[in-house]
């Protein structure tokens, strides 16, 4: 669990990660790349499962 003082920076980091994955996938016209990036973020512990 994340403390309340860490919520906002963590939320911003998650938002940036998801936006980045969308940008990469759209720029390559490959939605499966988005799914792969999100899965890799989860595996690395950057996103909740």
PyMOL Python script that loads the backbone (N, CA, C, O; Angstrom):
from pymol import cmd

cmd.read_pdbstr("""\
ATOM      1  N   UNK A   1       0.841  -1.178   0.000  1.00  0.00           N
ATOM      2  CA  UNK A   1       0.000   0.000   0.000  1.00  0.00           C
ATOM      3  C   UNK A   1       0.888   1.243   0.000  1.00  0.00           C
ATOM      4  O   UNK A   1       1.992   1.240   0.544  1.00  0.00           O
ATOM      5  N   UNK A   2       0.392   2.275  -0.605  1.00  0.00           N
ATOM      6  CA  UNK A   2       1.140   3.521  -0.729  1.00  0.00           C
ATOM      7  C   UNK A   2       0.580   4.521   0.273  1.00  0.00           C
ATOM      8  O   UNK A   2      -0.636   4.623   0.436  1.00  0.00           O
ATOM      9  N   UNK A   3       1.466   5.266   0.948  1.00  0.00           N
ATOM     10  CA  UNK A   3       1.003   6.260   1.913  1.00  0.00           C
ATOM     11  C   UNK A   3       0.311   7.406   1.189  1.00  0.00           C
ATOM     12  O   UNK A   3       0.523   7.620  -0.005  1.00  0.00           O
ATOM     13  N   UNK A   4      -0.512   8.133   1.918  1.00  0.00           N
ATOM     14  CA  UNK A   4      -1.288   9.210   1.304  1.00  0.00           C
ATOM     15  C   UNK A   4      -0.411  10.313   0.728  1.00  0.00           C
ATOM     16  O   UNK A   4      -0.799  10.959  -0.245  1.00  0.00           O
ATOM     17  N   UNK A   5       0.763  10.541   1.308  1.00  0.00           N
ATOM     18  CA  UNK A   5       1.642  11.586   0.776  1.00  0.00           C
ATOM     19  C   UNK A   5       2.345  11.158  -0.510  1.00  0.00           C
ATOM     20  O   UNK A   5       2.902  11.991  -1.226  1.00  0.00           O
ATOM     21  N   UNK A   6       2.317   9.855  -0.801  1.00  0.00           N
ATOM     22  CA  UNK A   6       2.912   9.351  -2.039  1.00  0.00           C
ATOM     23  C   UNK A   6       1.867   9.146  -3.140  1.00  0.00           C
ATOM     24  O   UNK A   6       2.227   8.809  -4.267  1.00  0.00           O
ATOM     25  N   UNK A   7       0.597   9.341  -2.838  1.00  0.00           N
ATOM     26  CA  UNK A   7      -0.466   9.078  -3.805  1.00  0.00           C
ATOM     27  C   UNK A   7      -0.353   9.921  -5.064  1.00  0.00           C
ATOM     28  O   UNK A   7      -0.400   9.383  -6.170  1.00  0.00           O
ATOM     29  N   UNK A   8      -0.204  11.227  -4.920  1.00  0.00           N
ATOM     30  CA  UNK A   8      -0.195  12.100  -6.097  1.00  0.00           C
ATOM     31  C   UNK A   8       0.997  11.836  -7.011  1.00  0.00           C
ATOM     32  O   UNK A   8       0.801  11.684  -8.217  1.00  0.00           O
ATOM     33  N   UNK A   9       2.227  11.774  -6.493  1.00  0.00           N
ATOM     34  CA  UNK A   9       3.348  11.467  -7.401  1.00  0.00           C
ATOM     35  C   UNK A   9       3.197  10.103  -8.074  1.00  0.00           C
ATOM     36  O   UNK A   9       3.538   9.950  -9.247  1.00  0.00           O
ATOM     37  N   UNK A  10       2.692   9.121  -7.343  1.00  0.00           N
ATOM     38  CA  UNK A  10       2.490   7.793  -7.931  1.00  0.00           C
ATOM     39  C   UNK A  10       1.416   7.849  -9.010  1.00  0.00           C
ATOM     40  O   UNK A  10       1.576   7.244 -10.070  1.00  0.00           O
ATOM     41  N   UNK A  11       0.338   8.557  -8.760  1.00  0.00           N
ATOM     42  CA  UNK A  11      -0.726   8.694  -9.761  1.00  0.00           C
ATOM     43  C   UNK A  11      -0.207   9.379 -11.015  1.00  0.00           C
ATOM     44  O   UNK A  11      -0.554   8.982 -12.128  1.00  0.00           O
ATOM     45  N   UNK A  12       0.614  10.398 -10.849  1.00  0.00           N
ATOM     46  CA  UNK A  12       1.196  11.085 -12.012  1.00  0.00           C
ATOM     47  C   UNK A  12       2.119  10.160 -12.795  1.00  0.00           C
ATOM     48  O   UNK A  12       2.136  10.191 -14.026  1.00  0.00           O
ATOM     49  N   UNK A  13       2.874   9.351 -12.097  1.00  0.00           N
ATOM     50  CA  UNK A  13       3.779   8.409 -12.765  1.00  0.00           C
ATOM     51  C   UNK A  13       2.993   7.356 -13.542  1.00  0.00           C
ATOM     52  O   UNK A  13       3.363   7.004 -14.662  1.00  0.00           O
ATOM     53  N   UNK A  14       1.921   6.859 -12.957  1.00  0.00           N
ATOM     54  CA  UNK A  14       1.079   5.883 -13.649  1.00  0.00           C
ATOM     55  C   UNK A  14       0.440   6.520 -14.872  1.00  0.00           C
ATOM     56  O   UNK A  14       0.408   5.913 -15.942  1.00  0.00           O
ATOM     57  N   UNK A  15      -0.068   7.738 -14.723  1.00  0.00           N
ATOM     58  CA  UNK A  15      -0.671   8.454 -15.852  1.00  0.00           C
ATOM     59  C   UNK A  15       0.342   8.622 -16.976  1.00  0.00           C
ATOM     60  O   UNK A  15       0.017   8.395 -18.141  1.00  0.00           O
ATOM     61  N   UNK A  16       1.560   9.017 -16.638  1.00  0.00           N
ATOM     62  CA  UNK A  16       2.605   9.216 -17.648  1.00  0.00           C
ATOM     63  C   UNK A  16       2.968   7.900 -18.335  1.00  0.00           C
ATOM     64  O   UNK A  16       3.194   7.874 -19.545  1.00  0.00           O
ATOM     65  N   UNK A  17       3.023   6.822 -17.578  1.00  0.00           N
ATOM     66  CA  UNK A  17       3.355   5.518 -18.162  1.00  0.00           C
ATOM     67  C   UNK A  17       2.285   5.073 -19.151  1.00  0.00           C
ATOM     68  O   UNK A  17       2.603   4.595 -20.240  1.00  0.00           O
ATOM     69  N   UNK A  18       1.028   5.228 -18.777  1.00  0.00           N
ATOM     70  CA  UNK A  18      -0.068   4.823 -19.656  1.00  0.00           C
ATOM     71  C   UNK A  18      -0.120   5.724 -20.889  1.00  0.00           C
ATOM     72  O   UNK A  18      -0.306   5.239 -22.005  1.00  0.00           O
ATOM     73  N   UNK A  19       0.043   7.024 -20.693  1.00  0.00           N
ATOM     74  CA  UNK A  19       0.046   7.948 -21.834  1.00  0.00           C
ATOM     75  C   UNK A  19       1.200   7.639 -22.779  1.00  0.00           C
ATOM     76  O   UNK A  19       1.036   7.696 -23.998  1.00  0.00           O
ATOM     77  N   UNK A  20       2.351   7.316 -22.232  1.00  0.00           N
ATOM     78  CA  UNK A  20       3.500   6.960 -23.059  1.00  0.00           C
ATOM     79  C   UNK A  20       3.249   5.691 -23.852  1.00  0.00           C
ATOM     80  O   UNK A  20       3.605   5.610 -25.028  1.00  0.00           O
ATOM     81  N   UNK A  21       2.643   4.708 -23.221  1.00  0.00           N
ATOM     82  CA  UNK A  21       2.324   3.461 -23.919  1.00  0.00           C
ATOM     83  C   UNK A  21       1.332   3.719 -25.050  1.00  0.00           C
ATOM     84  O   UNK A  21       1.450   3.138 -26.129  1.00  0.00           O
ATOM     85  N   UNK A  22       0.354   4.591 -24.803  1.00  0.00           N
ATOM     86  CA  UNK A  22      -0.606   4.943 -25.853  1.00  0.00           C
ATOM     87  C   UNK A  22       0.085   5.652 -27.008  1.00  0.00           C
ATOM     88  O   UNK A  22      -0.191   5.361 -28.171  1.00  0.00           O
ATOM     89  N   UNK A  23       0.964   6.562 -26.698  1.00  0.00           N
ATOM     90  CA  UNK A  23       1.674   7.318 -27.726  1.00  0.00           C
ATOM     91  C   UNK A  23       2.521   6.400 -28.606  1.00  0.00           C
ATOM     92  O   UNK A  23       2.500   6.511 -29.832  1.00  0.00           O
ATOM     93  N   UNK A  24       3.258   5.505 -27.980  1.00  0.00           N
ATOM     94  CA  UNK A  24       4.105   4.581 -28.734  1.00  0.00           C
ATOM     95  C   UNK A  24       3.246   3.676 -29.614  1.00  0.00           C
ATOM     96  O   UNK A  24       3.547   3.493 -30.794  1.00  0.00           O
ATOM     97  N   UNK A  25       2.186   3.113 -29.052  1.00  0.00           N
ATOM     98  CA  UNK A  25       1.332   2.198 -29.812  1.00  0.00           C
ATOM     99  C   UNK A  25       0.647   2.913 -30.974  1.00  0.00           C
ATOM    100  O   UNK A  25       0.570   2.371 -32.076  1.00  0.00           O
ATOM    101  N   UNK A  26       0.153   4.116 -30.735  1.00  0.00           N
ATOM    102  CA  UNK A  26      -0.519   4.858 -31.811  1.00  0.00           C
ATOM    103  C   UNK A  26       0.456   5.280 -32.892  1.00  0.00           C
ATOM    104  O   UNK A  26       0.117   5.253 -34.075  1.00  0.00           O
ATOM    105  N   UNK A  27       1.656   5.668 -32.506  1.00  0.00           N
ATOM    106  CA  UNK A  27       2.633   6.108 -33.505  1.00  0.00           C
ATOM    107  C   UNK A  27       3.067   4.953 -34.406  1.00  0.00           C
ATOM    108  O   UNK A  27       3.504   5.171 -35.536  1.00  0.00           O
ATOM    109  N   UNK A  28       2.946   3.738 -33.907  1.00  0.00           N
ATOM    110  CA  UNK A  28       3.312   2.560 -34.707  1.00  0.00           C
ATOM    111  C   UNK A  28       2.084   1.827 -35.242  1.00  0.00           C
ATOM    112  O   UNK A  28       2.208   0.788 -35.890  1.00  0.00           O
ATOM    113  N   UNK A  29       0.903   2.372 -34.969  1.00  0.00           N
ATOM    114  CA  UNK A  29      -0.362   1.749 -35.402  1.00  0.00           C
ATOM    115  C   UNK A  29      -0.428   0.277 -35.000  1.00  0.00           C
ATOM    116  O   UNK A  29      -0.776  -0.589 -35.803  1.00  0.00           O
ATOM    117  N   UNK A  30      -0.086   0.017 -33.741  1.00  0.00           N
ATOM    118  CA  UNK A  30      -0.032  -1.365 -33.252  1.00  0.00           C
ATOM    119  C   UNK A  30      -0.585  -1.430 -31.832  1.00  0.00           C
ATOM    120  O   UNK A  30       0.147  -1.233 -30.862  1.00  0.00           O
ATOM    121  N   UNK A  31      -1.888  -1.710 -31.717  1.00  0.00           N
ATOM    122  CA  UNK A  31      -2.523  -1.736 -30.402  1.00  0.00           C
ATOM    123  C   UNK A  31      -1.976  -2.869 -29.536  1.00  0.00           C
ATOM    124  O   UNK A  31      -1.992  -2.771 -28.309  1.00  0.00           O
ATOM    125  N   UNK A  32      -1.493  -3.940 -30.160  1.00  0.00           N
ATOM    126  CA  UNK A  32      -0.928  -5.033 -29.363  1.00  0.00           C
ATOM    127  C   UNK A  32       0.339  -4.582 -28.638  1.00  0.00           C
ATOM    128  O   UNK A  32       0.691  -5.136 -27.596  1.00  0.00           O
ATOM    129  N   UNK A  33       1.016  -3.586 -29.182  1.00  0.00           N
ATOM    130  CA  UNK A  33       2.196  -3.031 -28.514  1.00  0.00           C
ATOM    131  C   UNK A  33       1.794  -2.354 -27.204  1.00  0.00           C
ATOM    132  O   UNK A  33       2.512  -2.447 -26.208  1.00  0.00           O
ATOM    133  N   UNK A  34       0.644  -1.671 -27.207  1.00  0.00           N
ATOM    134  CA  UNK A  34       0.129  -1.051 -25.976  1.00  0.00           C
ATOM    135  C   UNK A  34      -0.067  -2.118 -24.898  1.00  0.00           C
ATOM    136  O   UNK A  34       0.378  -1.954 -23.762  1.00  0.00           O
ATOM    137  N   UNK A  35      -0.733  -3.203 -25.266  1.00  0.00           N
ATOM    138  CA  UNK A  35      -0.973  -4.287 -24.311  1.00  0.00           C
ATOM    139  C   UNK A  35       0.336  -4.860 -23.781  1.00  0.00           C
ATOM    140  O   UNK A  35       0.461  -5.140 -22.589  1.00  0.00           O
ATOM    141  N   UNK A  36       1.304  -5.033 -24.665  1.00  0.00           N
ATOM    142  CA  UNK A  36       2.601  -5.577 -24.254  1.00  0.00           C
ATOM    143  C   UNK A  36       3.319  -4.625 -23.299  1.00  0.00           C
ATOM    144  O   UNK A  36       3.922  -5.065 -22.320  1.00  0.00           O
ATOM    145  N   UNK A  37       3.259  -3.331 -23.577  1.00  0.00           N
ATOM    146  CA  UNK A  37       3.903  -2.352 -22.694  1.00  0.00           C
ATOM    147  C   UNK A  37       3.244  -2.339 -21.318  1.00  0.00           C
ATOM    148  O   UNK A  37       3.936  -2.331 -20.299  1.00  0.00           O
ATOM    149  N   UNK A  38       1.920  -2.338 -21.282  1.00  0.00           N
ATOM    150  CA  UNK A  38       1.203  -2.338 -20.001  1.00  0.00           C
ATOM    151  C   UNK A  38       1.533  -3.614 -19.219  1.00  0.00           C
ATOM    152  O   UNK A  38       1.749  -3.564 -18.008  1.00  0.00           O
ATOM    153  N   UNK A  39       1.570  -4.741 -19.907  1.00  0.00           N
ATOM    154  CA  UNK A  39       1.943  -5.995 -19.233  1.00  0.00           C
ATOM    155  C   UNK A  39       3.355  -5.921 -18.665  1.00  0.00           C
ATOM    156  O   UNK A  39       3.611  -6.407 -17.563  1.00  0.00           O
ATOM    157  N   UNK A  40       4.273  -5.313 -19.420  1.00  0.00           N
ATOM    158  CA  UNK A  40       5.652  -5.207 -18.919  1.00  0.00           C
ATOM    159  C   UNK A  40       5.729  -4.258 -17.725  1.00  0.00           C
ATOM    160  O   UNK A  40       6.525  -4.482 -16.814  1.00  0.00           O
ATOM    161  N   UNK A  41       4.914  -3.202 -17.716  1.00  0.00           N
ATOM    162  CA  UNK A  41       4.870  -2.300 -16.556  1.00  0.00           C
ATOM    163  C   UNK A  41       4.363  -3.053 -15.331  1.00  0.00           C
ATOM    164  O   UNK A  41       4.881  -2.868 -14.230  1.00  0.00           O
ATOM    165  N   UNK A  42       3.354  -3.899 -15.518  1.00  0.00           N
ATOM    166  CA  UNK A  42       2.820  -4.689 -14.398  1.00  0.00           C
ATOM    167  C   UNK A  42       3.860  -5.675 -13.884  1.00  0.00           C
ATOM    168  O   UNK A  42       4.042  -5.822 -12.676  1.00  0.00           O
ATOM    169  N   UNK A  43       4.536  -6.344 -14.801  1.00  0.00           N
ATOM    170  CA  UNK A  43       5.562  -7.316 -14.419  1.00  0.00           C
ATOM    171  C   UNK A  43       6.679  -6.652 -13.626  1.00  0.00           C
ATOM    172  O   UNK A  43       7.206  -7.229 -12.674  1.00  0.00           O
ATOM    173  N   UNK A  44       7.034  -5.436 -14.025  1.00  0.00           N
ATOM    174  CA  UNK A  44       8.102  -4.701 -13.345  1.00  0.00           C
ATOM    175  C   UNK A  44       7.633  -4.084 -12.030  1.00  0.00           C
ATOM    176  O   UNK A  44       8.446  -3.556 -11.271  1.00  0.00           O
ATOM    177  N   UNK A  45       6.322  -4.148 -11.752  1.00  0.00           N
ATOM    178  CA  UNK A  45       5.791  -3.594 -10.512  1.00  0.00           C
ATOM    179  C   UNK A  45       5.466  -2.116 -10.585  1.00  0.00           C
ATOM    180  O   UNK A  45       5.196  -1.488  -9.561  1.00  0.00           O
ATOM    181  N   UNK A  46       5.489  -1.548 -11.793  1.00  0.00           N
ATOM    182  CA  UNK A  46       5.192  -0.124 -11.940  1.00  0.00           C
ATOM    183  C   UNK A  46       3.696   0.159 -11.911  1.00  0.00           C
ATOM    184  O   UNK A  46       3.274   1.253 -11.537  1.00  0.00           O
ATOM    185  N   UNK A  47       2.898  -0.826 -12.306  1.00  0.00           N
ATOM    186  CA  UNK A  47       1.440  -0.702 -12.280  1.00  0.00           C
ATOM    187  C   UNK A  47       0.867  -1.820 -11.426  1.00  0.00           C
ATOM    188  O   UNK A  47       1.425  -2.916 -11.374  1.00  0.00           O
ATOM    189  N   UNK A  48      -0.243  -1.547 -10.756  1.00  0.00           N
ATOM    190  CA  UNK A  48      -0.874  -2.611  -9.976  1.00  0.00           C
ATOM    191  C   UNK A  48      -1.443  -3.687 -10.898  1.00  0.00           C
ATOM    192  O   UNK A  48      -1.822  -3.407 -12.035  1.00  0.00           O
ATOM    193  N   UNK A  49      -1.496  -4.888 -10.407  1.00  0.00           N
ATOM    194  CA  UNK A  49      -2.012  -6.013 -11.217  1.00  0.00           C
ATOM    195  C   UNK A  49      -3.517  -5.990 -11.294  1.00  0.00           C
ATOM    196  O   UNK A  49      -4.116  -6.857 -11.931  1.00  0.00           O
TER     197      UNK A  49
END
""", "prot")
cmd.dss("prot")
cmd.show_as("cartoon", "prot")
cmd.util.cbc("prot")
cmd.orient("prot")
